[in-house]
Amino acid sequence: MADDADIASDFIDNEVSRALGKIRQSMTNKMGSKTCVDCGDAIPDVRRSLGFKLCVPCAEESERRNSLFA
Ligand SMILES: [Zn+2]
C-alpha cells in the first residue's frame, strides 16, 4: 500500500516538474535546441554532440520510469 502511494507521489512530482520544465523550455526554445527536451535544462555541448536530447538527470529518470513500468 505504502509503495503504491510512494509511486503515485513520485509520479505526481515528476509530472509537476515536467510541466514546469516545459514552460521553462518554451521560454528558451528560441535560443535553439541546447536544452533538455524534458526539463529544459542546458545540456553540455559534449553530450549534445553525442546526440542526446535529455540531460543526465532526465536520462536517468527516464530509465527509472521505463524499468518501473516495464
Ligand atoms: Zn532534463
N, CA, C, O and the ligand as a Tripos MOL2 file, in Angstrom:
@<TRIPOS>MOLECULE
protein
  281   279    71     0     0
PROTEIN
NO_CHARGES

@<TRIPOS>ATOM
      1 N           0.8420   -1.2090    0.0000 N.3       1 MET1
      2 CA          0.0000    0.0000    0.0000 C.3       1 MET1
      3 C           0.8710    1.2510    0.0000 C.2       1 MET1
      4 O           0.7200    2.1400   -0.8380 O.2       1 MET1
      5 N           1.7970    1.2930    0.9750 N.am      2 ALA2
      6 CA          2.6760    2.4540    1.0720 C.3       2 ALA2
      7 C           3.4850    2.6190   -0.2120 C.2       2 ALA2
      8 O           3.7470    3.7340   -0.6640 O.2       2 ALA2
      9 N           3.8750    1.4770   -0.7890 N.am      3 ASP3
     10 CA          4.6500    1.5440   -2.0230 C.3       3 ASP3
     11 C           3.8460    2.1850   -3.1440 C.2       3 ASP3
     12 O           4.3590    3.0080   -3.9020 O.2       3 ASP3
     13 N           2.5560    1.7880   -3.2400 N.am      4 ASP4
     14 CA          1.7030    2.3860   -4.2680 C.3       4 ASP4
     15 C           1.6180    3.8930   -4.0860 C.2       4 ASP4
     16 O           1.7120    4.6530   -5.0500 O.2       4 ASP4
     17 N           1.4380    4.3220   -2.8260 N.am      5 ALA5
     18 CA          1.3290    5.7520   -2.5470 C.3       5 ALA5
     19 C           2.6350    6.4590   -2.9000 C.2       5 ALA5
     20 O           2.6300    7.5570   -3.4570 O.2       5 ALA5
     21 N           3.7400    5.8190   -2.5710 N.am      6 ASP6
     22 CA          5.0360    6.4110   -2.9040 C.3       6 ASP6
     23 C           5.1960    6.5670   -4.4050 C.2       6 ASP6
     24 O           5.6640    7.5980   -4.8890 O.2       6 ASP6
     25 N           4.8000    5.5290   -5.1380 N.am      7 ILE7
     26 CA          4.9210    5.5820   -6.5960 C.3       7 ILE7
     27 C           4.0280    6.6820   -7.1540 C.2       7 ILE7
     28 O           4.4350    7.4330   -8.0410 O.2       7 ILE7
     29 N           2.8060    6.7720   -6.6280 N.am      8 ALA8
     30 CA          1.8800    7.8070   -7.1000 C.3       8 ALA8
     31 C           2.4400    9.1880   -6.8000 C.2       8 ALA8
     32 O           2.3860   10.0810   -7.6450 O.2       8 ALA8
     33 N           2.9750    9.3640   -5.6000 N.am      9 SER9
     34 CA          3.5350   10.6490   -5.2130 C.3       9 SER9
     35 C           4.7420   10.9840   -6.0850 C.2       9 SER9
     36 O           4.9160   12.1270   -6.5080 O.2       9 SER9
     37 N           5.5630    9.9870   -6.3440 N.am     10 ASP10
     38 CA          6.7000   10.1500   -7.2500 C.3      10 ASP10
     39 C           6.2320   10.5990   -8.6150 C.2      10 ASP10
     40 O           6.7910   11.5100   -9.2260 O.2      10 ASP10
     41 N           5.1860    9.9320   -9.0740 N.am     11 PHE11
     42 CA          4.6620   10.2070  -10.4120 C.3      11 PHE11
     43 C           4.1660   11.6420  -10.5120 C.2      11 PHE11
     44 O           4.4280   12.3370  -11.4930 O.2      11 PHE11
     45 N           3.4380   12.0790   -9.4730 N.am     12 ILE12
     46 CA          2.9240   13.4520   -9.4600 C.3      12 ILE12
     47 C           4.0870   14.4380   -9.4390 C.2      12 ILE12
     48 O           4.0830   15.4310  -10.1670 O.2      12 ILE12
     49 N           5.0840   14.1550   -8.5980 N.am     13 ASP13
     50 CA          6.2680   15.0200   -8.5560 C.3      13 ASP13
     51 C           6.8890   15.1370   -9.9320 C.2      13 ASP13
     52 O           7.2670   16.2240  -10.3680 O.2      13 ASP13
     53 N           6.9930   13.9990  -10.6140 N.am     14 ASN14
     54 CA          7.5770   14.0050  -11.9500 C.3      14 ASN14
     55 C           6.7540   14.8590  -12.8990 C.2      14 ASN14
     56 O           7.2940   15.6660  -13.6570 O.2      14 ASN14
     57 N           5.4430   14.6730  -12.8480 N.am     15 GLU15
     58 CA          4.5800   15.3910  -13.7770 C.3      15 GLU15
     59 C           4.6600   16.8920  -13.5280 C.2      15 GLU15
     60 O           4.6820   17.6830  -14.4700 O.2      15 GLU15
     61 N           4.7040   17.2800  -12.2600 N.am     16 VAL16
     62 CA          4.7920   18.7070  -11.9240 C.3      16 VAL16
     63 C           6.1050   19.2760  -12.4430 C.2      16 VAL16
     64 O           6.1260   20.3400  -13.0620 O.2      16 VAL16
     65 N           7.2010   18.5630  -12.1880 N.am     17 SER17
     66 CA          8.4860   19.1150  -12.6070 C.3      17 SER17
     67 C           8.5930   19.0980  -14.1290 C.2      17 SER17
     68 O           9.2510   19.9580  -14.7160 O.2      17 SER17
     69 N           7.9490   18.1230  -14.7690 N.am     18 ARG18
     70 CA          7.9530   18.1000  -16.2330 C.3      18 ARG18
     71 C           7.1770   19.2920  -16.7840 C.2      18 ARG18
     72 O           7.6070   19.9420  -17.7360 O.2      18 ARG18
     73 N           6.0240   19.5680  -16.1700 N.am     19 ALA19
     74 CA          5.2050   20.6920  -16.6290 C.3      19 ALA19
     75 C           5.9730   22.0020  -16.4740 C.2      19 ALA19
     76 O           5.9770   22.8440  -17.3720 O.2      19 ALA19
     77 N           6.6200   22.1600  -15.3240 N.am     20 LEU20
     78 CA          7.4200   23.3640  -15.0980 C.3      20 LEU20
     79 C           8.5500   23.4450  -16.1080 C.2      20 LEU20
     80 O           8.8670   24.5180  -16.6210 O.2      20 LEU20
     81 N           9.1530   22.3010  -16.3870 N.am     21 GLY21
     82 CA         10.2520   22.2630  -17.3410 C.3      21 GLY21
     83 C           9.7970   22.6620  -18.7280 C.2      21 GLY21
     84 O          10.5130   23.3590  -19.4470 O.2      21 GLY21
     85 N           8.6010   22.2200  -19.1080 N.am     22 LYS22
     86 CA          8.0900   22.5490  -20.4350 C.3      22 LYS22
     87 C           7.8890   24.0500  -20.5740 C.2      22 LYS22
     88 O           8.1780   24.6300  -21.6210 O.2      22 LYS22
     89 N           7.3860   24.6800  -19.5010 N.am     23 ILE23
     90 CA          7.1920   26.1300  -19.5240 C.3      23 ILE23
     91 C           8.5490   26.8080  -19.6980 C.2      23 ILE23
     92 O           8.7180   27.7060  -20.5220 O.2      23 ILE23
     93 N           9.5090   26.3470  -18.8940 N.am     24 ARG24
     94 CA         10.8480   26.9210  -18.9640 C.3      24 ARG24
     95 C          11.4370   26.7060  -20.3610 C.2      24 ARG24
     96 O          12.0760   27.5890  -20.9340 O.2      24 ARG24
     97 N          11.1980   25.4990  -20.8870 N.am     25 GLN25
     98 CA         11.7480   25.1500  -22.1950 C.3      25 GLN25
     99 C          11.1550   26.0360  -23.2840 C.2      25 GLN25
    100 O          11.8720   26.4870  -24.1770 O.2      25 GLN25
    101 N           9.8460   26.2870  -23.2140 N.am     26 SER26
    102 CA          9.2170   27.0870  -24.2540 C.3      26 SER26
    103 C           9.7670   28.5050  -24.2350 C.2      26 SER26
    104 O           9.7570   29.1930  -25.2560 O.2      26 SER26
    105 N          10.2470   28.9420  -23.0770 N.am     27 MET27
    106 CA         10.8310   30.2820  -22.9850 C.3      27 MET27
    107 C          12.2350   30.3150  -23.5810 C.2      27 MET27
    108 O          12.6950   31.3560  -24.0490 O.2      27 MET27
    109 N          12.9140   29.1660  -23.5590 N.am     28 THR28
    110 CA         14.2950   29.1430  -24.0490 C.3      28 THR28
    111 C          14.3890   28.5490  -25.4460 C.2      28 THR28
    112 O          15.4730   28.4880  -26.0260 O.2      28 THR28
    113 N          13.2520   28.1070  -25.9930 N.am     29 ASN29
    114 CA         13.2580   27.4360  -27.2880 C.3      29 ASN29
    115 C          13.8610   28.2920  -28.3830 C.2      29 ASN29
    116 O          14.5370   27.7810  -29.2770 O.2      29 ASN29
    117 N          13.6220   29.5840  -28.3180 N.am     30 LYS30
    118 CA         14.0880   30.4730  -29.3790 C.3      30 LYS30
    119 C          15.6130   30.4810  -29.4690 C.2      30 LYS30
    120 O          16.1890   30.8640  -30.4880 O.2      30 LYS30
    121 N          16.2420   30.0570  -28.3980 N.am     31 MET31
    122 CA         17.6960   30.0550  -28.3880 C.3      31 MET31
    123 C          18.2740   28.8200  -29.0600 C.2      31 MET31
    124 O          19.4940   28.6690  -29.1180 O.2      31 MET31
    125 N          17.4290   27.9380  -29.5660 N.am     32 GLY32
    126 CA         17.9170   26.7270  -30.2010 C.3      32 GLY32
    127 C          17.6790   25.5130  -29.3460 C.2      32 GLY32
    128 O          16.9870   25.5840  -28.3310 O.2      32 GLY32
    129 N          18.2510   24.3920  -29.7500 N.am     33 SER33
    130 CA         17.9640   23.1380  -29.0570 C.3      33 SER33
    131 C          19.1220   22.7480  -28.1570 C.2      33 SER33
    132 O          19.5960   21.6130  -28.1840 O.2      33 SER33
    133 N          19.5670   23.7030  -27.3630 N.am     34 LYS34
    134 CA         20.6850   23.4180  -26.4590 C.3      34 LYS34
    135 C          20.1870   22.9280  -25.1130 C.2      34 LYS34
    136 O          20.9580   22.7650  -24.1670 O.2      34 LYS34
    137 N          18.8680   22.6960  -25.0440 N.am     35 THR35
    138 CA         18.3050   22.3210  -23.7540 C.3      35 THR35
    139 C          17.6540   20.9530  -23.8130 C.2      35 THR35
    140 O          17.2660   20.4690  -24.8770 O.2      35 THR35
    141 N          17.5470   20.3490  -22.6540 N.am     36 CYS36
    142 CA         16.9030   19.0500  -22.4830 C.3      36 CYS36
    143 C          15.4480   19.1330  -22.9720 C.2      36 CYS36
    144 O          14.7280   20.0720  -22.6320 O.2      36 CYS36
    145 N          15.0210   18.1400  -23.7740 N.am     37 VAL37
    146 CA         13.6450   18.1650  -24.2800 C.3      37 VAL37
    147 C          12.6530   17.8920  -23.1600 C.2      37 VAL37
    148 O          11.4580   18.1440  -23.3120 O.2      37 VAL37
    149 N          13.1440   17.3780  -22.0350 N.am     38 ASP38
    150 CA         12.2360   17.0130  -20.9410 C.3      38 ASP38
    151 C          12.0840   18.1510  -19.9460 C.2      38 ASP38
    152 O          10.9610   18.5660  -19.6600 O.2      38 ASP38
    153 N          13.1820   18.6650  -19.4150 N.am     39 CYS39
    154 CA         13.0920   19.6500  -18.3320 C.3      39 CYS39
    155 C          13.5320   21.0390  -18.7830 C.2      39 CYS39
    156 O          13.2830   22.0200  -18.0830 O.2      39 CYS39
    157 N          14.1820   21.1360  -19.9430 N.am     40 GLY40
    158 CA         14.5770   22.4460  -20.4290 C.3      40 GLY40
    159 C          15.9120   22.9290  -19.8890 C.2      40 GLY40
    160 O          16.3450   24.0390  -20.1980 O.2      40 GLY40
    161 N          16.5650   22.1000  -19.0840 N.am     41 ASP41
    162 CA         17.8870   22.4760  -18.5940 C.3      41 ASP41
    163 C          18.9080   22.4050  -19.7220 C.2      41 ASP41
    164 O          18.7290   21.6730  -20.6960 O.2      41 ASP41
    165 N          19.9570   23.1590  -19.5780 N.am     42 ALA42
    166 CA         21.0140   23.1400  -20.5840 C.3      42 ALA42
    167 C          21.6890   21.7740  -20.6090 C.2      42 ALA42
    168 O          21.9050   21.1550  -19.5670 O.2      42 ALA42
    169 N          22.0180   21.3130  -21.8130 N.am     43 ILE43
    170 CA         22.7570   20.0640  -21.9650 C.3      43 ILE43
    171 C          24.1830   20.4190  -22.3590 C.2      43 ILE43
    172 O          24.3890   21.2420  -23.2500 O.2      43 ILE43
    173 N          25.1740   19.8080  -21.7060 N.am     44 PRO44
    174 CA         26.5680   20.0930  -22.0600 C.3      44 PRO44
    175 C          26.8230   19.8110  -23.5440 C.2      44 PRO44
    176 O          26.2770   18.8610  -24.1040 O.2      44 PRO44
    177 N          27.6550   20.6420  -24.1730 N.am     45 ASP45
    178 CA         27.9360   20.5130  -25.6030 C.3      45 ASP45
    179 C          28.3950   19.1080  -25.9700 C.2      45 ASP45
    180 O          27.9860   18.5560  -26.9920 O.2      45 ASP45
    181 N          29.2520   18.5360  -25.1220 N.am     46 VAL46
    182 CA         29.7770   17.2010  -25.4140 C.3      46 VAL46
    183 C          28.6340   16.1970  -25.5020 C.2      46 VAL46
    184 O          28.5930   15.3450  -26.3900 O.2      46 VAL46
    185 N          27.7200   16.3190  -24.5680 N.am     47 ARG47
    186 CA         26.5960   15.3920  -24.5170 C.3      47 ARG47
    187 C          25.6950   15.5810  -25.7360 C.2      47 ARG47
    188 O          25.2300   14.6080  -26.3300 O.2      47 ARG47
    189 N          25.4560   16.8240  -26.0990 N.am     48 ARG48
    190 CA         24.6100   17.1000  -27.2790 C.3      48 ARG48
    191 C          25.2610   16.5610  -28.5310 C.2      48 ARG48
    192 O          24.5830   16.0120  -29.4000 O.2      48 ARG48
    193 N          26.5800   16.7130  -28.6340 N.am     49 SER49
    194 CA         27.2800   16.2790  -29.8370 C.3      49 SER49
    195 C          27.1890   14.7650  -30.0000 C.2      49 SER49
    196 O          27.4020   14.2430  -31.0940 O.2      49 SER49
    197 N          26.8760   14.0640  -28.9190 N.am     50 LEU50
    198 CA         26.6930   12.6160  -28.9980 C.3      50 LEU50
    199 C          25.2520   12.2500  -29.3540 C.2      50 LEU50
    200 O          24.9080   11.0750  -29.4780 O.2      50 LEU50
    201 N          24.4190   13.2810  -29.5170 N.am     51 GLY51
    202 CA         23.0510   13.0380  -29.9700 C.3      51 GLY51
    203 C          22.0270   12.9270  -28.8540 C.2      51 GLY51
    204 O          20.8650   12.6050  -29.1060 O.2      51 GLY51
    205 N          22.4500   13.1920  -27.6160 N.am     52 PHE52
    206 CA         21.4970   13.1140  -26.5060 C.3      52 PHE52
    207 C          20.5800   14.3260  -26.5140 C.2      52 PHE52
    208 O          21.0180   15.4550  -26.7300 O.2      52 PHE52
    209 N          19.3000   14.0720  -26.2750 N.am     53 LYS53
    210 CA         18.3400   15.1660  -26.1980 C.3      53 LYS53
    211 C          17.8510   15.3750  -24.7650 C.2      53 LYS53
    212 O          17.0540   16.2710  -24.4870 O.2      53 LYS53
    213 N          18.3520   14.5200  -23.8570 N.am     54 LEU54
    214 CA         17.9800   14.6450  -22.4450 C.3      54 LEU54
    215 C          19.2260   14.9690  -21.6370 C.2      54 LEU54
    216 O          20.3200   14.5020  -21.9530 O.2      54 LEU54
    217 N          19.0520   15.7800  -20.5800 N.am     55 CYS55
    218 CA         20.1600   15.9970  -19.6730 C.3      55 CYS55
    219 C          20.3900   14.7230  -18.8490 C.2      55 CYS55
    220 O          19.5830   13.7950  -18.9020 O.2      55 CYS55
    221 N          21.4680   14.6820  -18.1050 N.am     56 VAL56
    222 CA         21.8090   13.4570  -17.3650 C.3      56 VAL56
    223 C          20.7100   13.0610  -16.3750 C.2      56 VAL56
    224 O          20.2790   11.9080  -16.3810 O.2      56 VAL56
    225 N          20.2430   13.9880  -15.5220 N.am     57 PRO57
    226 CA         19.1830   13.6010  -14.5720 C.3      57 PRO57
    227 C          17.9330   13.0700  -15.2650 C.2      57 PRO57
    228 O          17.3290   12.1080  -14.7930 O.2      57 PRO57
    229 N          17.5370   13.6870  -16.3820 N.am     58 CYS58
    230 CA         16.3320   13.2430  -17.0830 C.3      58 CYS58
    231 C          16.5530   11.8890  -17.7390 C.2      58 CYS58
    232 O          15.6460   11.0570  -17.7610 O.2      58 CYS58
    233 N          17.7310   11.6620  -18.2680 N.am     59 ALA59
    234 CA         18.0200   10.3670  -18.8720 C.3      59 ALA59
    235 C          17.9410    9.2760  -17.8150 C.2      59 ALA59
    236 O          17.3980    8.1990  -18.0640 O.2      59 ALA59
    237 N          18.4840    9.5560  -16.6320 N.am     60 GLU60
    238 CA         18.4070    8.5780  -15.5490 C.3      60 GLU60
    239 C          16.9690    8.3860  -15.1010 C.2      60 GLU60
    240 O          16.5250    7.2640  -14.8530 O.2      60 GLU60
    241 N          16.2490    9.4930  -15.0020 N.am     61 GLU61
    242 CA         14.8460    9.4370  -14.5900 C.3      61 GLU61
    243 C          14.0320    8.6450  -15.6090 C.2      61 GLU61
    244 O          13.1840    7.8330  -15.2400 O.2      61 GLU61
    245 N          14.2920    8.8830  -16.8720 N.am     62 SER62
    246 CA         13.5850    8.1880  -17.9330 C.3      62 SER62
    247 C          13.8430    6.6840  -17.8720 C.2      62 SER62
    248 O          12.9360    5.8760  -18.0700 O.2      62 SER62
    249 N          15.0970    6.3240  -17.5950 N.am     63 GLU63
    250 CA         15.4280    4.9060  -17.4480 C.3      63 GLU63
    251 C          14.6990    4.3030  -16.2660 C.2      63 GLU63
    252 O          14.1900    3.1840  -16.3340 O.2      63 GLU63
    253 N          14.6550    5.0650  -15.1720 N.am     64 ARG64
    254 CA         13.9990    4.5800  -13.9620 C.3      64 ARG64
    255 C          12.5070    4.3740  -14.2400 C.2      64 ARG64
    256 O          11.9290    3.3680  -13.8290 O.2      64 ARG64
    257 N          11.8890    5.3300  -14.9380 N.am     65 ARG65
    258 CA         10.4750    5.2110  -15.2760 C.3      65 ARG65
    259 C          10.2250    3.9870  -16.1350 C.2      65 ARG65
    260 O           9.2800    3.2310  -15.9090 O.2      65 ARG65
    261 N          11.0880    3.8050  -17.1240 N.am     66 ASN66
    262 CA         10.9160    2.6580  -18.0130 C.3      66 ASN66
    263 C          10.9720    1.3460  -17.2490 C.2      66 ASN66
    264 O          10.1820    0.4370  -17.5010 O.2      66 ASN66
    265 N          11.9180    1.2520  -16.3070 N.am     67 SER67
    266 CA         12.0430   -0.0050  -15.5720 C.3      67 SER67
    267 C          10.8870   -0.1570  -14.5950 C.2      67 SER67
    268 O          10.5030   -1.2730  -14.2430 O.2      67 SER67
    269 N          10.3330    0.9730  -14.1590 N.am     68 LEU68
    270 CA          9.2020    0.9420  -13.2260 C.3      68 LEU68
    271 C           7.9620    0.3680  -13.9100 C.2      68 LEU68
    272 O           7.2010   -0.3820  -13.2990 O.2      68 LEU68
    273 N           7.7670    0.7210  -15.1660 N.am     69 PHE69
    274 CA          6.5390    0.3280  -15.8700 C.3      69 PHE69
    275 C           6.7660   -0.8400  -16.8160 C.2      69 PHE69
    276 O           5.8540   -1.2470  -17.5340 O.2      69 PHE69
    277 N           7.9780   -1.3790  -16.8190 N.am     70 ALA70
    278 CA          8.2700   -2.4770  -17.7310 C.3      70 ALA70
    279 C           7.5170   -3.7400  -17.3070 C.2      70 ALA70
    280 O           7.6370   -4.7780  -17.9580 O.2      70 ALA70
    281 ZN         16.4030   17.2920  -18.3200 Zn       71 ZN71
@<TRIPOS>BOND
     1     1     2 1
     2     2     3 1
     3     3     4 2
     4     3     5 am
     5     5     6 1
     6     6     7 1
     7     7     8 2
     8     7     9 am
     9     9    10 1
    10    10    11 1
    11    11    12 2
    12    11    13 am
    13    13    14 1
    14    14    15 1
    15    15    16 2
    16    15    17 am
    17    17    18 1
    18    18    19 1
    19    19    20 2
    20    19    21 am
    21    21    22 1
    22    22    23 1
    23    23    24 2
    24    23    25 am
    25    25    26 1
    26    26    27 1
    27    27    28 2
    28    27    29 am
    29    29    30 1
    30    30    31 1
    31    31    32 2
    32    31    33 am
    33    33    34 1
    34    34    35 1
    35    35    36 2
    36    35    37 am
    37    37    38 1
    38    38    39 1
    39    39    40 2
    40    39    41 am
    41    41    42 1
    42    42    43 1
    43    43    44 2
    44    43    45 am
    45    45    46 1
    46    46    47 1
    47    47    48 2
    48    47    49 am
    49    49    50 1
    50    50    51 1
    51    51    52 2
    52    51    53 am
    53    53    54 1
    54    54    55 1
    55    55    56 2
    56    55    57 am
    57    57    58 1
    58    58    59 1
    59    59    60 2
    60    59    61 am
    61    61    62 1
    62    62    63 1
    63    63    64 2
    64    63    65 am
    65    65    66 1
    66    66    67 1
    67    67    68 2
    68    67    69 am
    69    69    70 1
    70    70    71 1
    71    71    72 2
    72    71    73 am
    73    73    74 1
    74    74    75 1
    75    75    76 2
    76    75    77 am
    77    77    78 1
    78    78    79 1
    79    79    80 2
    80    79    81 am
    81    81    82 1
    82    82    83 1
    83    83    84 2
    84    83    85 am
    85    85    86 1
    86    86    87 1
    87    87    88 2
    88    87    89 am
    89    89    90 1
    90    90    91 1
    91    91    92 2
    92    91    93 am
    93    93    94 1
    94    94    95 1
    95    95    96 2
    96    95    97 am
    97    97    98 1
    98    98    99 1
    99    99   100 2
   100    99   101 am
   101   101   102 1
   102   102   103 1
   103   103   104 2
   104   103   105 am
   105   105   106 1
   106   106   107 1
   107   107   108 2
   108   107   109 am
   109   109   110 1
   110   110   111 1
   111   111   112 2
   112   111   113 am
   113   113   114 1
   114   114   115 1
   115   115   116 2
   116   115   117 am
   117   117   118 1
   118   118   119 1
   119   119   120 2
   120   119   121 am
   121   121   122 1
   122   122   123 1
   123   123   124 2
   124   123   125 am
   125   125   126 1
   126   126   127 1
   127   127   128 2
   128   127   129 am
   129   129   130 1
   130   130   131 1
   131   131   132 2
   132   131   133 am
   133   133   134 1
   134   134   135 1
   135   135   136 2
   136   135   137 am
   137   137   138 1
   138   138   139 1
   139   139   140 2
   140   139   141 am
   141   141   142 1
   142   142   143 1
   143   143   144 2
   144   143   145 am
   145   145   146 1
   146   146   147 1
   147   147   148 2
   148   147   149 am
   149   149   150 1
   150   150   151 1
   151   151   152 2
   152   151   153 am
   153   153   154 1
   154   154   155 1
   155   155   156 2
   156   155   157 am
   157   157   158 1
   158   158   159 1
   159   159   160 2
   160   159   161 am
   161   161   162 1
   162   162   163 1
   163   163   164 2
   164   163   165 am
   165   165   166 1
   166   166   167 1
   167   167   168 2
   168   167   169 am
   169   169   170 1
   170   170   171 1
   171   171   172 2
   172   171   173 am
   173   173   174 1
   174   174   175 1
   175   175   176 2
   176   175   177 am
   177   177   178 1
   178   178   179 1
   179   179   180 2
   180   179   181 am
   181   181   182 1
   182   182   183 1
   183   183   184 2
   184   183   185 am
   185   185   186 1
   186   186   187 1
   187   187   188 2
   188   187   189 am
   189   189   190 1
   190   190   191 1
   191   191   192 2
   192   191   193 am
   193   193   194 1
   194   194   195 1
   195   195   196 2
   196   195   197 am
   197   197   198 1
   198   198   199 1
   199   199   200 2
   200   199   201 am
   201   201   202 1
   202   202   203 1
   203   203   204 2
   204   203   205 am
   205   205   206 1
   206   206   207 1
   207   207   208 2
   208   207   209 am
   209   209   210 1
   210   210   211 1
   211   211   212 2
   212   211   213 am
   213   213   214 1
   214   214   215 1
   215   215   216 2
   216   215   217 am
   217   217   218 1
   218   218   219 1
   219   219   220 2
   220   219   221 am
   221   221   222 1
   222   222   223 1
   223   223   224 2
   224   223   225 am
   225   225   226 1
   226   226   227 1
   227   227   228 2
   228   227   229 am
   229   229   230 1
   230   230   231 1
   231   231   232 2
   232   231   233 am
   233   233   234 1
   234   234   235 1
   235   235   236 2
   236   235   237 am
   237   237   238 1
   238   238   239 1
   239   239   240 2
   240   239   241 am
   241   241   242 1
   242   242   243 1
   243   243   244 2
   244   243   245 am
   245   245   246 1
   246   246   247 1
   247   247   248 2
   248   247   249 am
   249   249   250 1
   250   250   251 1
   251   251   252 2
   252   251   253 am
   253   253   254 1
   254   254   255 1
   255   255   256 2
   256   255   257 am
   257   257   258 1
   258   258   259 1
   259   259   260 2
   260   259   261 am
   261   261   262 1
   262   262   263 1
   263   263   264 2
   264   263   265 am
   265   265   266 1
   266   266   267 1
   267   267   268 2
   268   267   269 am
   269   269   270 1
   270   270   271 1
   271   271   272 2
   272   271   273 am
   273   273   274 1
   274   274   275 1
   275   275   276 2
   276   275   277 am
   277   277   278 1
   278   278   279 1
   279   279   280 2
@<TRIPOS>SUBSTRUCTURE
     1 MET1         2 RESIDUE 1 A MET
     2 ALA2         6 RESIDUE 1 A ALA
     3 ASP3        10 RESIDUE 1 A ASP
     4 ASP4        14 RESIDUE 1 A ASP
     5 ALA5        18 RESIDUE 1 A ALA
     6 ASP6        22 RESIDUE 1 A ASP
     7 ILE7        26 RESIDUE 1 A ILE
     8 ALA8        30 RESIDUE 1 A ALA
     9 SER9        34 RESIDUE 1 A SER
    10 ASP10       38 RESIDUE 1 A ASP
    11 PHE11       42 RESIDUE 1 A PHE
    12 ILE12       46 RESIDUE 1 A ILE
    13 ASP13       50 RESIDUE 1 A ASP
    14 ASN14       54 RESIDUE 1 A ASN
    15 GLU15       58 RESIDUE 1 A GLU
    16 VAL16       62 RESIDUE 1 A VAL
    17 SER17       66 RESIDUE 1 A SER
    18 ARG18       70 RESIDUE 1 A ARG
    19 ALA19       74 RESIDUE 1 A ALA
    20 LEU20       78 RESIDUE 1 A LEU
    21 GLY21       82 RESIDUE 1 A GLY
    22 LYS22       86 RESIDUE 1 A LYS
    23 ILE23       90 RESIDUE 1 A ILE
    24 ARG24       94 RESIDUE 1 A ARG
    25 GLN25       98 RESIDUE 1 A GLN
    26 SER26      102 RESIDUE 1 A SER
    27 MET27      106 RESIDUE 1 A MET
    28 THR28      110 RESIDUE 1 A THR
    29 ASN29      114 RESIDUE 1 A ASN
    30 LYS30      118 RESIDUE 1 A LYS
    31 MET31      122 RESIDUE 1 A MET
    32 GLY32      126 RESIDUE 1 A GLY
    33 SER33      130 RESIDUE 1 A SER
    34 LYS34      134 RESIDUE 1 A LYS
    35 THR35      138 RESIDUE 1 A THR
    36 CYS36      142 RESIDUE 1 A CYS
    37 VAL37      146 RESIDUE 1 A VAL
    38 ASP38      150 RESIDUE 1 A ASP
    39 CYS39      154 RESIDUE 1 A CYS
    40 GLY40      158 RESIDUE 1 A GLY
    41 ASP41      162 RESIDUE 1 A ASP
    42 ALA42      166 RESIDUE 1 A ALA
    43 ILE43      170 RESIDUE 1 A ILE
    44 PRO44      174 RESIDUE 1 A PRO
    45 ASP45      178 RESIDUE 1 A ASP
    46 VAL46      182 RESIDUE 1 A VAL
    47 ARG47      186 RESIDUE 1 A ARG
    48 ARG48      190 RESIDUE 1 A ARG
    49 SER49      194 RESIDUE 1 A SER
    50 LEU50      198 RESIDUE 1 A LEU
    51 GLY51      202 RESIDUE 1 A GLY
    52 PHE52      206 RESIDUE 1 A PHE
    53 LYS53      210 RESIDUE 1 A LYS
    54 LEU54      214 RESIDUE 1 A LEU
    55 CYS55      218 RESIDUE 1 A CYS
    56 VAL56      222 RESIDUE 1 A VAL
    57 PRO57      226 RESIDUE 1 A PRO
    58 CYS58      230 RESIDUE 1 A CYS
    59 ALA59      234 RESIDUE 1 A ALA
    60 GLU60      238 RESIDUE 1 A GLU
    61 GLU61      242 RESIDUE 1 A GLU
    62 SER62      246 RESIDUE 1 A SER
    63 GLU63      250 RESIDUE 1 A GLU
    64 ARG64      254 RESIDUE 1 A ARG
    65 ARG65      258 RESIDUE 1 A ARG
    66 ASN66      262 RESIDUE 1 A ASN
    67 SER67      266 RESIDUE 1 A SER
    68 LEU68      270 RESIDUE 1 A LEU
    69 PHE69      274 RESIDUE 1 A PHE
    70 ALA70      278 RESIDUE 1 A ALA
    71 ZN71       281 GROUP 0 **** ****
